[in-house]
Amino acid sequence: MQIVRLSDAPGYDSAKFVAEPLLDGTQANVRIIRLSPGQALPPHTHGTSDLMLFAVEGEGTLETDGGDVPFPAGTLAHFRGDEELRVSNRGSAGLTLLAFLAPPFPPR
């Protein structure tokens, strides 16, 4: 068993977004993403990995082909590996996300 705490993960960086490994398993992995106000992840996909994206704190925006979708703390989204992830923080506070990926991404 392994335990990690969000308080031990990298904090916000106003100069660049934070996307770091948090926990690695044999069948899945978790990354922590921190977006300061005004930051966004570059649009990307995850190959064959499913992504479960959980908003821990703050409020983000998921940009979809059908329009923008609010993504506040406590919300969970699922993306197939071939679906493009486009997430931004347009708010005034930090946005912390947990990205659960199975199988692990990037592939090993």
N, C-alpha and C positions, 0 to 999 in steps of 0.2 A: 504494500500500500504506500502511496505517496500523497502528501497533503501540501497544497500551495495556498498562499493567501494573496489576495489582490493587493494588500498593503506592501507586500514584498516585490511586486511587479514594478517595472519602470513607470514613472509618472508622466505627466503631460510635458510636452516640449513645444513651446510656441513657435519654434523655427521649423519644425517638421512633425508629421504625424508619427505615432509610435505603433509598430506592429511587431510584436515579439513572441517567440514561443513561450507558453506558460506551463504546459504539461504534455508529455509525449507518451503514448501508449503503443502497443503493437498493432492495434486495429483502428486507432483514431488519435487525433491530437487536438490541442486547444491552443489558440493564440489569443493574446490580449491586444486590443486595438484601442488607442486613446487619440481622440481628435480634439484639439483645442478649437475654440470658436473660429470659424472661417476656414477650417481645414476640411479636406476630402481625401478619400482614397482614390488612386487612379482606377478607372474602370478595369475590371479583370474577371476571369473565370477561374475555375478550380479543376479543370480536366475531368477526371472520373470521380472526384471526391464530392459527396454531398456536403453542404454547408448549413449548419444551424447557427444563426446569428442572434445573440441575446443582448439586448441593451440593458446594462447594469445601472448606469447613471447618466443623466442628461437627456437630451432629446435630439435625435438625428432625423435625417430625411433620406428615404430610399427613393432613388430616381428610377422609375420603371417606364416601360414603353407606354403604359396607360396613364402616366402622369406621376407626380410626386406623392409619396405616401409618408405621413408622419410616423416616426419610429421612436417613441418615448421609452424611458426606463420601464422595465417589466414586460417588454414586448419581445416575442420570439418570431423569427422569420426563417423559412427554409428555402434554400436555393439548390437546384440541381447543379452538377458540376459544369454543365454547358451554359447555364444562365449567368449573365453578366451582373456582377455586384457593383452597384454605384451608390455609395453612401457618403453623406456630408454632414457637417455640423454647421448649421446656419444660426444656431442659438448664441447666447451670451455666456454659457457655462460649458465646462468640459463634457465630452461624451466618451463613456467607457463601454466597449463592446467585448463580448467573449465570442470567439469564432470556433465552433466545434466542427471538426472535419473528419470524415470517414469515407474511404480509407485515408490515412494521413496525407496531408499536403504540406509542402511539396512532396512528391513521390520519393521514396527512398530507394 
